[in-house]
Amino acid sequence: MGRRRTKSPAWLPQRVYPHGQQYLYHPPVGKPIPLGPLTDPGACLRRYGEIVGLPAERPRTLHDVFTKYRIEELIKKEPSTQDTYHQYLAKLDTGLGHMVPDEVTINDLYDYHNARKAPVRANREITVLGMVYRHAIRWRAATRNPVSGFLYAEETPRDREVTGRERRLFTKHHCPAWLRGYILLKYLVGRRQVEMLRLTTFSEKPDGIAFQIAKKRKLRTLTVQWSPRLRIVWEWLKRQPRPDNCAFLFWSSRGKTRGNAMSARGIKSAWQRAQASWIAAGNVAFWEHDIRGASGTDAESDERAQELLDHETVATTRKSYRRNLTKKVQPLR
């Protein structure tokens, strides 16, 4: 009996397959060539581009454009962003990859959007397509961007409020120690996941915790100043056992990546296991990102929440992070 076929991700180039813990390129002649670990799709695509060479001519179809974008542009983004974009591009490639870029009209995008049956997800995919088209125009593979003027499906802001009681029960009975510390710290500082996973013992400064911020703006540092409670949580996290020569607060515990920074996939898996236990106990599920929402909700004002969450405008804070707030007014008489 032969081995079961391996299901390859749709975004992989032709002749590239996952094998064990790495990607392999199977050339028409010769032995398979390792491209890189499964945990680093960017390195895989970069190595693939070096081996096969980028086409000298302009990309002819959207599939060619997507491939060029993955190899040249996507690898510049954060690993967690790469994973998400690979999923979006795989769907776009399936639905539109056979088309010539300049033949795609806005009506084709509405047809694609309607066929997806997942309006919010389709909104994100169309947004990524517009970004890809901007590069396609620069590469002379397209002369216009069909996403311009596209009317996105209406989205309802997420309003799930995670109460303090829920956080205490979840962390006490359903989370390993490190995840308990992660949630406590995230609630206090209100930082994004990627910024939390970058933390090391060297992030500790005399005046607070220094977070490396890289969100739509240039790389910069934001320092969250010490409070008595923040100091207690930080010192507890530092005392947790870790591998030798590991400075990360949240580190990978498996295989060759042991001691490296925990990946977005790693924390997603841990979160899903904890949530499965939480749901089995009869509770309502919530997302890891809802902890950041709880930080914004519990701030004493919109301005304080904006400062903590590091938003450019207070409108963004009010729209998605100030949840279930009740406004009180005095009666007329």
C-alpha positions, 0 to 999 in steps of 0.5 A: 500500500502506497503512502497517503498523498500529502496535501500541499498548500495552494500557494506553493509554486509548481513542483514544491511540496512539504516533506517532513519539516521542510519544503522540497523543490522537485526539478524536472531532472535530478534530486529534490532540493530543500528550500527551507523549514515549514515555519519560514515560507518566506525563505522557501519562496526566496530560495525557489526564486533563486533556483528557478529564476524570475521570468524575464518577461512581464507576468502574463496572468494573475497567477504569474503576478501572485507568484512574483509578489510572493517571491519579491514583496511578501517576504518583506512582511512579518511572518504572521502577516505572510501566513495570512496573505498566503491564505488570501492569495491562494483563494484569489489564485483559485478564483482569478489566477487564470485571468489576464490582469487588464481583463479583470473588471470590477464586475468580476470582483463583485462576482468573486466576492458573492461566490465566496459566501464569506463577506468579511474574508472576501473583503480582506482578499479584495484589499490584498488584490488591490495591493498586488495590483499596485505592484503589477502596475509598477511591473508593467503587468497591468495598466489599471487597478480594478479594485479602485471604487469597489464597494466592500460588504458592510462589516459589524465591529466585533463587540465581544466583551471579555469580563474580568471574571472570565479572564480569571476563570480562563487563566486559572483553570484552562491555561498553562502557566506561560499563557496565563502570564501572557494574558495578564501582561497583554491585558495590562499593556494592550499590545499586539500579538507580534509585539508581545512575542518579540519581548525579551529580558532585554526589553526591561528598561528603568522606566518601563517595558520597551516594545518594538512597534512596526504597524503601518509606520516605521520601526519605533519603540513604545515604552509602557511605564512601570506600575506595581501590578505590571512589575509583579507580572513581569518579574513572575514571567522572568522567573519562569524556566527557559532553555539556556541562552534564551532571552525570550519571554515566550519561547518555542518548546519543540524541536529545532526551534526550541528556545527561539521566539514563539511563532504566531502558529505556536500561540494559535495552537496553544490558544485553541487547546485552551479554548477547547477546554473552556468551551467544553466547560460550558463557556462562550469562546473568545479570541486572543485579540479580544484581550486587547479589546478588554484593555481598551474597554477598561481604560477610563476614557477614549483618549486613554485607550487610544494612548494605550493601544497606540492608535493614530486616531481615537475613531479607530479606538471607539470603533473596535476597542471600546466595547459595550460601553453605556453612556449615562445622561441626566434627565431633563427634569 
